[in-house]
Amino acid sequence: MVSSEGLSAPLSLPQVAARQYGVTKPISTAWPTEVDILRTLELEKFLVDAGLYETKEGVAKREEVLRRIEQIVKDWVKQLTRLRGYTDQMVEDANARIFTFGSYRLGVHGPGADIDTLCVGPSYVNREEDFFFVLHNILAEMEEVTELQPVPDAHVPVMKFKFDGILIDLLYASISLLVVPEDLDISDVSLLYNIDEPTVRSLNGCRVADQILKLVPNVEVKCFL
């Protein structure tokens, strides 16, 4: 039996570790030792011997493919601007930009990996008709483009295709600007004004990749932005 005195005694709660929110502290801030550097060199040699690094020719080809795609989307936006009756000056200023993210942006992709790519266009160029219909048809008519597959109902809408044999995942984000500047800063939160959730998700892929790179000291980034 439990006495009335025992029932009135306060119960002791189990000790709960204090939770920490936000950015946690790094596991270690120590610089690599000579052993660490040696093991890194051995690992890099193994990866090279196994053919897991992109060749110089492969790197150059990917960069050329991205330049071609950027020129295609620039011409596409100018075409739409002209068709919608904007002034000659607006047609001349009309622009789009290509950004990359994922493994290619981080410089950790293999020879057969795809390139996660984001096209940023002006406010009057939409995803539904302009991207998935007009641009799709432009790409479909190009002999360099094969295996073209639009996926408009995905969590992040995307067009998948091969351009000159290189796998491309192309996303689209229409931002709240009439003209997309060449020096567009996609970390600018004002770009998120009055845009839909898929556009936010598309932009976030590039933002996350950039933030990761900023946290890595002495990183060599050999990729297209």
C-alpha positions as CSV (number, residue, x, y, z in Angstrom):
1,M,0.0,0.0,0.0
2,V,1.1,3.6,-0.7
3,S,0.6,6.0,2.2
4,S,-1.1,9.4,1.7
5,E,2.3,11.0,2.6
6,G,3.8,9.2,-0.4
7,L,1.1,10.4,-2.7
8,S,1.6,14.0,-1.8
9,A,5.4,13.9,-2.4
10,P,6.5,15.7,-5.7
11,L,7.4,13.4,-8.5
12,S,11.0,13.8,-9.8
13,L,11.1,14.4,-13.6
14,P,13.8,12.7,-15.6
15,Q,16.7,14.9,-16.6
16,V,16.3,16.1,-20.2
17,A,19.4,17.3,-22.1
18,A,19.2,20.9,-23.2
19,R,18.2,21.2,-26.8
20,Q,20.3,23.4,-29.1
21,Y,18.6,25.1,-32.1
22,G,20.1,26.7,-35.1
23,V,23.6,26.0,-36.4
24,T,25.5,23.5,-34.3
25,K,29.2,23.8,-33.5
26,P,31.6,21.9,-35.7
27,I,32.9,18.5,-34.6
28,S,36.4,19.7,-35.0
29,T,38.2,22.9,-36.1
30,A,41.6,21.3,-36.3
31,W,43.5,21.5,-39.6
32,P,44.4,18.2,-41.4
33,T,47.4,16.3,-40.2
34,E,50.1,15.0,-42.6
35,V,48.4,11.5,-42.3
36,D,45.1,13.1,-43.3
37,I,46.7,14.8,-46.4
38,L,48.4,11.5,-47.4
39,R,45.2,9.6,-47.2
40,T,43.4,12.2,-49.2
41,L,46.0,12.0,-52.0
42,E,45.7,8.2,-52.0
43,L,42.0,8.4,-52.2
44,E,42.2,10.9,-55.1
45,K,44.6,8.6,-57.0
46,F,42.2,5.7,-56.5
47,L,39.3,7.8,-57.9
48,V,41.4,8.9,-60.9
49,D,42.5,5.3,-61.6
50,A,38.9,4.1,-61.4
51,G,37.8,6.7,-64.0
52,L,35.5,8.5,-61.5
53,Y,36.8,12.0,-62.3
54,E,35.7,14.0,-65.3
55,T,38.4,14.3,-68.1
56,K,39.5,17.7,-69.3
57,E,37.6,17.0,-72.6
58,G,34.5,16.1,-70.6
59,V,34.7,19.3,-68.5
60,A,35.1,21.4,-71.7
61,K,32.1,19.7,-73.3
62,R,29.8,20.3,-70.3
63,E,30.8,24.0,-70.3
64,E,30.1,24.3,-74.0
65,V,26.7,22.6,-73.6
66,L,25.7,25.0,-70.8
67,R,26.7,27.9,-73.0
68,R,24.6,26.6,-75.8
69,I,21.6,26.1,-73.5
70,E,21.9,29.6,-72.1
71,Q,22.0,31.1,-75.6
72,I,18.9,29.1,-76.4
73,V,16.9,30.4,-73.5
74,K,18.0,34.0,-74.1
75,D,16.8,33.7,-77.7
76,W,13.5,32.1,-76.4
77,V,12.8,35.0,-74.0
78,K,13.5,37.6,-76.8
79,Q,11.2,35.7,-79.1
80,L,8.4,35.7,-76.5
81,T,9.0,39.4,-75.7
82,R,8.6,40.3,-79.4
83,L,5.5,38.2,-79.9
84,R,3.8,39.9,-76.9
85,G,4.2,43.3,-78.5
86,Y,6.8,44.8,-76.2
87,T,8.9,47.7,-77.5
88,D,12.1,47.2,-79.4
89,Q,14.1,48.3,-76.4
90,M,12.4,45.7,-74.2
91,V,13.1,43.0,-76.8
92,E,16.8,44.1,-76.8
93,D,16.9,44.0,-73.0
94,A,15.0,40.8,-72.7
95,N,17.2,38.2,-71.0
96,A,17.4,34.8,-69.2
97,R,20.1,33.3,-67.1
98,I,21.3,29.7,-66.5
99,F,22.5,28.6,-63.0
100,T,23.6,25.1,-61.9
101,F,23.2,23.3,-58.6
102,G,23.6,19.8,-57.3
103,S,26.7,17.6,-57.8
104,Y,27.9,19.6,-60.8
105,R,27.7,22.9,-59.0
106,L,29.6,21.4,-56.1
107,G,32.3,19.9,-58.3
108,V,31.7,16.3,-57.2
109,H,30.0,14.9,-60.2
110,G,31.1,11.8,-62.2
111,P,31.6,11.5,-66.0
112,G,28.0,10.2,-66.5
113,A,26.2,12.4,-64.1
114,D,23.4,14.8,-65.2
115,I,23.6,18.6,-64.8
116,D,21.0,20.1,-62.5
117,T,20.2,23.4,-64.3
118,L,17.9,26.3,-63.5
119,C,16.7,28.8,-66.1
120,V,15.7,32.2,-64.5
121,G,13.3,34.3,-66.7
122,P,11.3,37.5,-66.4
123,S,7.9,37.9,-64.7
124,Y,5.9,37.7,-68.0
125,V,7.4,34.4,-69.1
126,N,5.5,31.6,-67.4
127,R,6.2,27.9,-66.8
128,E,3.0,26.4,-68.0
129,E,2.8,27.5,-71.6
130,D,6.1,29.3,-72.3
131,F,8.5,26.8,-70.7
132,F,6.7,23.5,-71.1
133,F,5.2,24.3,-74.5
134,V,7.1,26.9,-76.4
135,L,10.6,26.1,-75.2
136,H,9.8,22.4,-75.2
137,N,9.0,22.7,-78.9
138,I,12.2,24.6,-79.7
139,L,14.3,21.9,-78.0
140,A,12.3,19.1,-79.7
141,E,13.3,20.5,-83.1
142,M,17.0,20.5,-82.3
143,E,19.1,17.6,-83.5
144,E,21.4,17.9,-80.5
145,V,18.5,17.2,-78.1
146,T,17.3,13.6,-77.5
147,E,15.2,11.8,-74.9
148,L,13.2,15.0,-74.2
149,Q,10.8,14.4,-71.4
150,P,8.7,17.2,-69.7
151,V,7.6,16.5,-66.1
152,P,5.3,19.4,-65.3
153,D,3.5,17.7,-62.4
154,A,6.7,16.9,-60.4
155,H,7.2,18.4,-56.9
156,V,9.7,20.6,-58.7
157,P,8.6,20.8,-62.4
158,V,11.4,19.9,-64.7
159,M,12.3,19.1,-68.3
160,K,14.7,16.2,-68.7
161,F,16.8,15.6,-71.9
162,K,20.2,14.9,-73.4
163,F,22.0,17.7,-75.1
164,D,24.8,16.4,-77.3
165,G,24.8,13.3,-75.1
166,I,24.9,15.3,-71.7
167,L,22.1,14.6,-69.3
168,I,20.3,17.8,-68.4
169,D,17.6,18.4,-65.7
170,L,16.2,21.9,-66.6
171,L,14.0,23.8,-64.1
172,Y,12.4,27.2,-64.6
173,A,11.9,30.1,-62.2
174,S,10.0,33.3,-63.3
175,I,11.1,36.1,-60.9
176,S,9.4,39.4,-60.2
177,L,11.5,41.5,-62.6
178,L,10.7,42.6,-66.1
179,V,14.3,42.3,-67.1
180,V,16.7,39.6,-65.8
181,P,20.1,41.3,-65.2
182,E,23.3,39.5,-66.2
183,D,24.7,39.9,-62.7
184,L,21.5,38.5,-61.1
185,D,22.0,37.7,-57.4
186,I,19.7,34.7,-56.7
187,S,20.2,35.1,-52.9
188,D,18.2,38.3,-53.0
189,V,15.0,37.6,-51.0
190,S,13.1,40.3,-52.9
191,L,13.0,37.9,-55.9
192,L,10.6,35.8,-53.9
193,Y,7.9,38.4,-53.9
194,N,4.6,37.2,-55.3
195,I,6.0,34.0,-56.9
196,D,4.7,30.4,-56.5
197,E,6.0,27.6,-54.4
198,P,7.6,25.6,-57.2
199,T,9.6,28.7,-58.2
200,V,10.8,29.1,-54.6
201,R,11.9,25.4,-54.6
202,S,13.7,25.8,-57.9
203,L,15.6,28.8,-56.6
204,N,16.5,27.1,-53.3
205,G,18.5,24.4,-55.1
206,C,21.0,27.0,-56.3
207,R,21.0,28.9,-53.0
208,V,21.7,25.8,-51.0
209,A,24.6,24.8,-53.3
210,D,26.1,28.3,-53.0
211,Q,25.8,28.2,-49.2
212,I,27.6,24.9,-49.0
213,L,30.4,26.2,-51.1
214,K,30.8,29.2,-48.9
215,L,31.2,27.0,-45.8
216,V,34.1,25.0,-47.4
217,P,37.5,26.7,-47.0
218,N,40.0,26.8,-49.9
219,V,37.5,25.2,-52.3
220,E,38.2,25.2,-56.1
221,V,34.9,25.6,-57.9
222,K,35.3,24.7,-61.6
223,C,31.7,24.9,-62.8
224,F,29.3,27.1,-64.6
225,L,27.3,29.8,-62.8
